[in-house]
Amino acid sequence: MFQLLYVLIYALQPYLDLICFCLAWGLMMILAWTVLSAVRESFAVAKRLHQIPCSNCQFFTGDYRLKCTVHPSVANSEAAINCMDFCEKNNYMTRV
């Protein structure tokens, strides 16, 4: 068994540097691909979560116990992105 392994390593000796070089760079490319995929996915999630309109709605209370008086179960979640009861806050009093 070990004699066969010795012969195999001895036969691959001229190509061993090239094999190790390719394996090392292949692992680095896989690592870079994984990191870039994770970053791309996190940007997609952040973009989707920034579409939640609850903080600009007049029914949003800001209280952690009752976030929305109309739909408290879906407030500040992805289900609230296309809320049919969304009504823009009237901020004209705060500007005066």
N, C-alpha and C positions, 0 to 999 in steps of 0.2 A: 504494500500500500504506500509506504513512505518512499520506496524506490520509484514508483510511478509518479508521485508528486514531485520528487527531485528532478526527474527527467522532464516533466512538464514545465517546471520553473526554469530549468536550464535552457529549454527550447524557446521559452518566451522572454528570456533575458534581454535580447536586443529591443524588443517592443514594449518592455515593462514601463519605461519612462513615458512613452506615448500613451499607453493605457492609463496610467495614473494621472497624467496631465488631463486627458479627456474626461476621466471620471470626476476629477476635482472641479473642472470648469462646468461640467454637466450638473453637478450638485449645486454650484453657485447660481447657475441659470434657473434651476428649479426653485431655489430659495428666493431669487429675485422675482420670479413669476408669481410665487405665492404671496409675497409681500405686496406686489402691485395689484394683484387680484383683491386682496383684503382692503387695500386703500380705495380701490375703485368701488367696491361694494359698500364701504362705509360712507363714501360721498353720495352714493345713490340713496342710501337709507336717510342720511341727513337732509338731502333734497326733498325726499318724500315727507319727512317729518316737519319740515319748514312750511309745508302746505296746509297744516292744521290751522284753521282760522279762529279757534276758540278765544284766544287772548284779545281779539278785536271785536268780539261779539258783545252786544249789550246784555245778554243773559248770562255771561260769564261772571262769576262772583269773585274769583281769586282765592276763595277760602278752600282749604284742603278737604273740609268735610262735605261741602256741596259746591262743586266746581261750576255746574251749569244747572239752572233752574228748570230748563225744559227737558234736556236729555242728560241726566247725571251719570248714566252708565257708560256713555260713549265720549264724554268730555275729555279733551286732550289726548285722544287716541286716533289711530288711522281711520276709524269708522266715522269720525267727525269731519273728514275732509270735504265731503259733499253734503253737509248738513242742510236740510231743506228749511230749517228754522233760523238760519244764520241771519242776523240783523246787525249791521254796522253800528258801532258806538257813535253817539253824538258827542263829539269833543269840542263843539263850538263854545261851550261854556268855559272850558279850561283855557281857551286862547284869549278870552276877553280880559 
